[in-house]
Amino acid sequence: MSEFEMICAGITCLDIVVTGNIGPHVFQVDSTPVDTISLGIGGDAANQAITASSLGLSAALFSCVGNDWKAENLSGLLSEKGICTEYLQRYEHDTTMSSLVLVGREGQRNFLFDRGCGKNYVPNAYSLEAVKKARLLSIGSLFVMPEFDRHGAGSLLAEAKRHGVITVADMTCDTEGAADEVLDVLLPHIDYLMPSLEEASAVTGAGDPAEMCRKLRDRGAGNVVIKLGSQGCYIDIDGVRGQIPAFTDIKVLDTTGCGDTFVAAFSYGILKGYPPEECAAFAQAAAAINATHIGACGHIPSVEAVCSFLLDHPTQKIVS
């Protein structure tokens, strides 16, 4: 029997979220008033774990924290969200990852981040043993933590595959020039790869989502889902291919964490046996709810809330 329905491995950080009145003009004056400044949980793996727990999945977080006040606060907040934090590795001589999230008035966001202990994170033997007890392992995300990309993610994914665990991975844009080296090793161990359009284009050189999916599958990925932001997503799963439009009749406040919410909700659908189109619709509904709030995560109260959203909005049909 599985101990965890979903293990989320990767980034955990403290988000400092600044909203409104963001632009180049802030560097031309001494001080600038903004709408809000707040602190919260961030990082792709942590965001995914919180969404998974909100959807009723038993979730564990494989990540790292430093030796500072941020670590104590994050550990407590994550535990309150129902996440198993016993696999959070503490780096005594380093700091916890931090991210400054700048959110414009149209919901667009940009990040400034400090890798802190994340630059050296590699899951330990305790985590490698525990991954066997999961139903699904999600990597969130590749190309932020260099040692994790080269020496950690591959070990987790390979161990998961050896024990029949479903594997999912997200990515960010490669800033280290390591994409080819890393993906050649990891893609054969990934059942579902879920990059954004920009990220998939950067690693494939293709401009069309269908071609991006083909190239990624040719390199070893089992199935591919391309997140298209306001345009929805493109799926290439077990022969089901096409674009599913996004929900457009919502008031977007902040798109931070929407991709992570999407991945977690899509993973929920996989675990529940939903067909690919239903996984995508459920994931897009969860991401849409997340976009109507400020902050990366914690805005999906339950499965019922997502289903209610789907009932209130037209079902999105696949476009071949």
N, C-alpha and C positions, 0 to 999 in steps of 0.2 A: 504494500500500500504506500502511496506517495505521501511524504510528510508535507510537501508544499505543492500547491497547484501551479504557482508561478514564482520563479526566482528571477530577480532583476539585477543584473550585474553591470557596474560601470560607475557613472558620475553621481556623486552627492555633493551638494554645495549650498552655501548660504546665498540666497538671492537678495540683493538690494535693488528694489524696483522703484524707478523714478518715472512718473507719468506726466504728460502734457508739456507744452512749451519747450520741446526738445528740438534742437537744430544747431547749425553752425554758429548762429548768433551768440550762443552761450560763451564762446571763446573770445568775443569782442568786448565783453563787459566784465566787471568784477564779480557780480552776483546776479542770479536770475531766479525769480520765483517760479515754482512749478506747481502742478496740481496736487500730487501726493508723493511721499517717499515712505516705503514700507519694507519690512524684512520678512522673509519667508523661506520655506524649503524650496530648493531647486536642484537641478541636475537631472539628466535624462533618466537614469535608473531609478532615482528616488521618486520622480514624477510618475513613472510607470507603476512603481510599487504602490503608491498612494491610490492611483486610479484603480488598479487591480483589487486592492483591499476594499475600496468603496463599492466595487461591483460584486463583492462577496467571495472573492478568491482568497485562499490562504497564501500570503505573499511573504517572501524573504528578500532582503537586500544584501547583495555582495558589493561592498564598496569600502571606502576608507575615510577616516577623519584624522585631523592633527591633534595636537595637545594644546587646546585653547578653548575659550568660552564658546566659540561657534560649535565645536564638537558636542559639548554638553547640551546646548540648546537643541541642536538637530537631533541628537539621539533621543531626547525626551519627546520632541514633537513627533518623530517617526513612530515611537512606541505608542503614543496616544492614538495614532492613526491605525493601529492594529498590525503594524509591520514587524516581522521578526528582525531584530537588529543584532543578534548574537554573532553574525558574520561580518560586522563592521570592523575593519582592522584599524587600530590606532597607531599612528606614526608619532612617537614621542618627541622627535626633534624636528617636526615640520608643522605647517599650519593647515587648517581645513580649507578646501577649495572655496573660492568666493566668486560671485558674478554680479556685475553691475548691469542691470537690465534697463535700457532706455526705451520707453514706450511712447510713441507719438499719438496724437489725438485721433488718428485713423486706425489705431490698433497695431501699426507696424512696430517692430522692435529690433533693437541691435544690442549686442552683448560686448562687454569688456570683462575678461575673466582672468583670474589668477589660479594656475593649476595647483599650487600648494603641494600637498602630499600626493595628489593625483598623478603627478608626473612620474612617481616611482611605484605606483600601485600594481601589485601582482597578487592574485588570489592565492592564499596559502593552502596547505594540504587539507586543513579542516574544511575549507570551502569546496575543494575538489571532491572530497568524500561526500559532502552534502548534496552536490548537484545530482547525484544518482537518485536522490529521493524526490526529485521534482517531476511534474508532468510536462512543464514547459520552462525553458531557459530563454530569457530575453537579454540581449546585449544592448546597453544604452549608454553611450554609443561609441562607435569606432572613430578614431582620428582626433581624440582629445587628450588621451593619456598614453604617451608613447610606449612605456614599458608594458602596459596592459595590452596594447595592440599587438606587440611583437612576441610577448612571452606569457600573457595571461589569458586572453580571450580564446586563443587556439586550444589551450589545454582544457578550459571549461567546455568549449564546444565539442571537442573530440570525446571527452569523457561523457558528456551528455548523449551524444550520438551512440556511443557504445552501449548505453543502457536504455535506449529507446525513448529518450526525452526529446520532445519537439523543440527545435531551435529557431529563434527569431533574432534578427539583428537590425538595428538602425545605424545610421552614420551621420557625421557632420562633414563639412567640407575639409578636405585634406590640406592642412597647413604645414605638414612636415615632409611632403614629397614621398610618403611611404605607401601610397595607395596600392600600387602594383604589387609590391613585395608582400603587403599584408593580405590583400584580397586573394592572391593566388593560393595562399595557405588556408584562409578561413572559408572562402565561399563553398567549397565542397562539403563543409560541415553545417551549412546554414539552410534550413528548410524554407524559411520565409525571410527575404531581405526587403526592408522597407525604407529606402532612401527618399529624400525629396527630389523634385525634378532637377534642381540645381546640382545637388550632390551626385545624382545618377549621371547627369550630363558630363560632369567633371571627370568621372572615372571611366566613362565609356567613349567620350568624344561624339556621342550621338545627340541629335536634336529632337528626335521623336520618341515618345515614351515606349511605343511598341518595340522600336529598335534598341532602346536602352535595355528593356527586359530581355530581349533575345541575346544581346551581348553578355549580360550578367549571367543568364542561364547557361550560355555556352562556356562560361568560365567556372561553372560548378554550382551556382545557386539553384536550389530546388524550385522555389517559386519567388516571384518578385511583385511587390506592390510599390508603385511610385506615387508619393504624396504630391498633389498638385496645388495645394493651398486653396485659394478661392475657386479653383476650377475642379476641385474634387480629388479623385485618385484614378489611377490606371492599374488594373489588376491583370496578372498573367499567372494563373493558378490552375494546375491540373487541366490545362486545355481551355479554361474559361478566360477569355481575353476581352478587354474593352475599358472604356472610361465611364466612371460613374460620377455624374455632376454633384457639386457640393450643394448644401442648403444655403440659399442666398437671402432669405427673408429674416435675417437676424441682425441685431445691433452689435457690431464687433467693437469690443473695448480693448482687448489685448490678446494677441495671438501667441504669446509666450506659453510654451508647454503644450500647445495643441497637437503638435506632432507626436509627443510622448503619450498624450491621452489617446490619440488615434491608435498607436501601436499597442497600448495596453488593452483597449477595447476590442481591437481586431483579434488580439490573442485570446481574449475572453470568448469571442465567437468561435475561434478554432477549437478551444477546449470544450465548448458546448456542442460541437458538431454542426455549426451553421454552414450552409453553402457559401461559397466565396462572395457572391453578391450581397448576401445578408450580413456577412462579416464586415464588408465594406460599408454598408448602410449604417450598421450599428456603430462602427468606429467613427464615421463622419458625423453622426448625431452627437456622440459624446464630445468630439472635438468642437462642434458648433456650440454646445453648452459651455464648454470651457472658455471659448472666445468671448462670451458675453460677461466675463468677470475679469478683474485685475489679479494677476498672479499666475504662476505656472501650473498650480495643481490644487486639489482639494475642493473642486467645484462640482464634482459628479456625486450626488448624494446616494444614488442607488441604481440598480438595473432598471427598476420601475420608472425612474425619472427619465432614463434614456428611451425606454419603450414609449412613455407618454409623449416625449418629444417627437418620436417617429409617427405616432398616431396623429399628432397635430400638424404635421408637415407632409407634403406630398412625397410619396415613395420615389426614390431616385432610381431610375432604370439604367441598365448598362447600355452604353453607346458603343457599338462595334467600330 
